[in-house]
Amino acid sequence: MELLFAVLGGLIIGGIAHVVLPWRASRGVLIGPAVGGIAAAVLWEALTWAGWQYDATWIWVVALVGAGVVALVVEWLLGTRREKSDVEYYERLKARGA
């Protein structure tokens, strides 16, 4: 049951990461929540396999903050990469005279 709550927290944090960062129009709406949920699930399972207790505070902090960091990094990288690719594409179009 705790894994479900951790994944739900990761989904919410990933959604917040999508809203907070620029380039919302050039990324998919579900990228942030999906990455946040997956990261929270992976971190939660890794920490439980490492012997961390479900009812401890630090497993929640690490899983949810880690999911937020992963979602922010992925969305930042995708946004900057998309912006750079768009600029290069428009420059190629302008050079061709289209």
C-alpha positions as CSV (number, residue, x, y, z in Angstrom):
1,M,0.0,0.0,0.0
2,E,2.9,2.4,0.8
3,L,4.3,1.8,-2.7
4,L,1.0,3.1,-4.2
5,F,1.2,6.2,-2.1
6,A,4.8,6.8,-3.1
7,V,3.9,6.5,-6.8
8,L,1.0,8.8,-6.4
9,G,3.3,11.3,-4.7
10,G,5.7,11.0,-7.6
11,L,2.9,11.5,-10.1
12,I,1.9,14.7,-8.3
13,I,5.4,16.0,-7.9
14,G,6.1,15.3,-11.6
15,G,2.9,17.2,-12.5
16,I,4.2,20.1,-10.5
17,A,7.5,19.9,-12.3
18,H,5.7,20.1,-15.6
19,V,3.9,23.3,-14.6
20,V,6.9,25.0,-12.9
21,L,9.4,24.7,-15.7
22,P,9.2,26.6,-19.0
23,W,8.7,24.9,-22.4
24,R,5.3,23.5,-21.4
25,A,4.0,23.8,-25.0
26,S,6.9,21.8,-26.4
27,R,6.8,18.8,-24.0
28,G,4.1,16.2,-23.5
29,V,1.7,16.8,-20.7
30,L,2.3,13.4,-19.2
31,I,6.1,13.3,-19.3
32,G,6.6,14.9,-15.9
33,P,4.0,12.8,-14.0
34,A,5.2,9.6,-15.7
35,V,8.8,10.2,-15.0
36,G,8.0,11.2,-11.4
37,G,5.9,8.2,-10.8
38,I,8.4,5.8,-12.2
39,A,11.3,7.4,-10.3
40,A,9.3,7.2,-7.1
41,A,8.5,3.5,-7.6
42,V,12.1,2.6,-8.4
43,L,13.5,4.6,-5.5
44,W,11.0,3.2,-3.1
45,E,11.7,-0.4,-4.1
46,A,15.4,0.1,-4.1
47,L,15.3,1.6,-0.6
48,T,13.0,-1.2,0.7
49,W,15.4,-3.8,-0.7
50,A,18.2,-2.0,1.0
51,G,16.4,-2.6,4.3
52,W,14.7,0.8,5.0
53,Q,11.5,0.6,6.9
54,Y,8.2,1.6,5.4
55,D,7.2,3.7,8.3
56,A,10.5,5.7,8.5
57,T,10.5,9.3,7.5
58,W,13.7,9.2,5.4
59,I,12.3,6.6,2.9
60,W,9.5,9.0,2.1
61,V,11.8,12.0,1.9
62,V,14.4,10.3,-0.4
63,A,11.7,8.7,-2.7
64,L,9.7,11.8,-3.1
65,V,12.5,14.4,-3.3
66,G,14.4,12.0,-5.6
67,A,11.3,11.7,-7.9
68,G,11.0,15.4,-8.0
69,V,14.7,15.9,-8.9
70,V,14.5,13.3,-11.6
71,A,11.4,14.8,-13.1
72,L,12.8,18.3,-13.1
73,V,16.1,17.1,-14.7
74,V,14.3,15.1,-17.4
75,E,11.9,17.9,-18.2
76,W,14.7,20.5,-18.2
77,L,16.8,18.4,-20.6
78,L,13.9,17.7,-22.9
79,G,12.8,21.4,-23.0
80,T,16.3,22.7,-23.8
81,R,17.0,20.0,-26.3
82,R,13.6,20.7,-28.1
83,E,14.3,24.4,-28.1
84,K,17.7,23.9,-29.6
85,S,16.4,21.5,-32.2
86,D,13.6,23.9,-33.2
87,V,16.1,26.8,-33.6
88,E,18.3,24.6,-35.8
89,Y,15.3,23.4,-37.9
90,Y,14.1,27.0,-38.5
91,E,17.6,28.1,-39.4
92,R,17.8,25.3,-42.0
93,L,14.4,26.3,-43.4
94,K,15.4,29.9,-43.6
95,A,18.7,28.9,-45.4
96,R,16.7,26.9,-47.9
97,G,14.4,29.8,-48.6
98,A,11.3,28.1,-47.6
